[in-house]
Amino acid sequence: MRKIILLLIAIGCFLVAPSIALATDLPRVMIVGEDSDPDTVPRNSRVFKRVLNAISNEMVNLGFDVKDETALTHITHVQGRSRRNDAELIQIAKDAGIDVLCIFSIYPNAKTNQNSVRVTARIEGRLLSVWDGSRLGNFESEPQQYQLVPSPYSRNDVLEAVGKLSKIIGSDVGAVLADRLGQYHPEGGSDSAVDGSGAGGGSGIGSGGRLLEWNLVFDGFSDDDMLDVEDYITIFTGYDSHRPKSNALNTSSHHELWYKSSIDSAHLKRNMVRMLRKLNMQGRVYISGNEVKIVKQHRVKQRRKQSNSEW
């Protein structure tokens, strides 16, 4: 009998023990060129493609999940457009479900005299978090040396010279940006998940990664409900801080919060569902980008006319 009791206790501990998970979910990265400035190399140039491939290789070499724009958007978006600005690039990234945009621009420079043509190029690159608008870093590189174009030269010779330089510079820019992104998403660092009872504290999945600013929307929750909710969301994995959203309409039944945490999206949704269960509430959890919407379902109260017990 004693062995059976010990066995049941061991099984119970195994079932309620917090699960172990590896580091944060890897961001979906897309590399695009900003060529709205007429002084930059357009997107349809072979120079542009060489730089894009060089930056992509550096990102992939460090293990990042790099997505191809054409592969994700060839069915839904017009292809082959050039001279695109930031607004269009960000909208495309959101449509494709991209987390981080790596945006670069190429500025060629050719100096011609009576004897020769010398070409050089400058490349600017920056990282942008698509959903919360955070700038994650930028870098630019311009070689101290120039590339001589053989004489007699043609337009093709000039393009090849610019492309050769740009590929080398692009690798340098890609390496720096990939290293910067790697600081926000380090390898390793597993921690335990929150089980809804407070175990796990404020560290866990992604605690060594970048803090994200989530938009939490609670629809149908009273002020008293929110007191209970805030007791839970502050013990979720990776929690840093939260505050009411300043540009939202917060009422007694609709509440929006800025929620800073390094928790990943899947884990945050699981915790929200688990929280509703712990609070004995019926509701639905929706997640899109950095917005998590929790809609409480109210029970319908039946009002019936009391029957006369004398008849």
Secondary structure, DSSP 8 states (H G I E B T S, - for coil): -HHHHHHHHHHHHHHHS--EE-S----EEEEEE---STTS--TTSHHHHHHHHHHHHHHHHTT-EEE-HHHHHTTTS--S--S--HHHHHHHHHHTT-SEEEEEEEEEEEEE-SS-EEEEEEEEEEEEETTT--EEEEEEE--SS-EEE-SS--HHHHHHHHHHHHHHHHHHHHHHHHHHHHHHS-S---EE---SSSTTTT--TTTTS--EEEEEEEES--HHHHHHHHHHHTTSTTEEEEEE-TTS---SSEEEEEEEE---HHHHHHHHHHHHHHTT-EEEEEEETTEEEEEEE-----------TT-
